[in-house]
Amino acid sequence: QLKVVESGGGLVQPGGSLRLSCAASGFTIDYYALGWFRQAPGKEREGVSCINSAFGGANYAEFVKGRFTISRDNPKNTVYLQMNNLEPEDTAVYYCAARRPSVQECRLGVNSTDDYHYWGQGTQVTVSS
């Protein structure tokens, strides 16, 4: 069974850091693009960051540029999201998703969730003092 499982969420104070992990099983991530999305209460799911297969180039939403870093460890079949300088507005459930091999660069904009085939259950991130 192909699946991805997120971990690493929690409660952190503003300005703090967290590292989310996304462990894949049932497939190797080498040729998959992986993305992180988030959904806050009452809001639509939005793209945070994604990383391509092959050369591993990444994209970031404007609201996390300079604060979040996505990376992949192919031998560990895991993708990470390092989140620094967290703000209360970052509070959301964070989801990891995998997209089947494609020549297209990963994207984060409108309807980008449609690109991804495997989704995790999410991990809660709460930023509060």
C-alpha positions in Angstrom: 0.0 0.0 0.0 1.4 3.4 -1.0 1.2 6.0 1.7 2.9 9.0 3.3 2.8 9.7 7.0 3.6 13.1 8.6 5.1 13.7 12.0 6.8 16.5 13.9 3.9 18.8 14.6 3.2 20.4 17.9 2.8 23.6 19.9 5.5 26.2 19.6 5.8 29.9 20.6 6.0 32.6 18.0 9.5 32.8 16.6 10.2 29.2 17.3 11.0 26.3 15.0 9.7 22.9 14.1 10.7 20.3 11.6 8.1 18.2 9.9 8.8 14.8 8.5 7.0 12.9 5.8 7.9 9.2 5.5 6.8 7.3 2.4 6.1 3.6 2.2 5.1 1.3 -0.5 7.1 3.3 -3.1 10.4 5.1 -3.5 10.2 8.8 -3.6 13.2 9.2 -6.0 11.0 10.0 -9.0 8.1 11.6 -7.2 7.5 15.3 -6.4 6.6 15.8 -2.8 4.6 18.7 -1.5 3.6 20.3 1.8 0.2 21.8 2.1 -1.7 23.3 5.1 -5.2 24.0 6.1 -6.4 26.3 8.8 -9.9 26.2 10.3 -12.4 27.7 7.9 -9.9 28.1 5.1 -9.0 26.1 2.0 -6.0 23.9 1.8 -3.0 25.8 0.4 0.4 24.9 -0.9 3.3 25.7 1.3 6.3 24.1 -0.5 7.1 21.4 -3.0 10.2 19.7 -4.2 10.8 18.1 -7.6 12.2 14.7 -8.2 15.5 14.3 -10.1 17.4 17.5 -9.4 15.2 18.4 -6.4 14.4 22.0 -7.2 11.9 23.5 -4.8 9.1 26.0 -4.9 7.8 28.0 -1.9 4.7 30.0 -1.3 5.4 33.7 -0.8 4.3 33.7 2.8 7.0 31.2 3.8 9.9 32.2 1.7 13.0 32.8 3.8 11.4 31.0 6.8 10.7 27.4 5.6 13.0 25.0 3.8 12.0 21.7 2.1 14.4 18.9 1.7 14.4 15.3 0.7 16.4 12.3 1.8 15.9 9.7 -0.9 17.7 6.8 0.9 15.5 7.4 3.9 12.4 7.8 1.7 11.6 10.9 3.6 10.9 14.6 3.0 11.3 17.3 5.6 9.9 20.8 6.1 12.1 22.9 8.4 10.0 25.8 9.7 11.7 28.7 11.4 10.5 32.0 12.7 7.0 30.6 13.0 4.1 33.0 13.3 0.6 32.5 14.7 -0.7 32.7 11.1 1.2 29.4 10.4 -1.2 27.5 12.7 -2.8 24.8 10.6 -2.9 21.1 9.9 0.1 20.4 7.6 -0.2 17.7 5.0 2.3 15.9 2.9 1.5 14.7 -0.6 3.2 12.8 -3.3 2.8 13.2 -7.0 3.4 10.3 -9.4 6.4 10.7 -11.8 6.0 13.6 -14.2 8.1 15.9 -16.3 6.2 18.8 -15.0 7.7 21.0 -12.3 5.8 20.9 -9.0 3.4 23.8 -8.4 1.6 25.3 -5.5 -1.0 27.6 -6.9 -4.7 27.3 -7.6 -5.9 23.7 -7.9 -2.4 22.4 -7.3 -3.8 19.8 -4.8 -5.2 18.1 -7.9 -1.7 17.2 -9.0 -1.0 15.0 -6.0 -2.0 11.4 -5.7 -1.1 10.3 -2.2 -1.9 12.3 0.9 -1.1 11.8 4.6 -3.5 12.3 7.5 -1.8 15.6 8.5 0.0 16.9 11.6 -1.2 19.8 13.7 1.1 22.8 14.1 0.0 25.4 16.6 1.9 28.7 17.0 0.9 30.4 20.2 2.3 32.1 23.2 
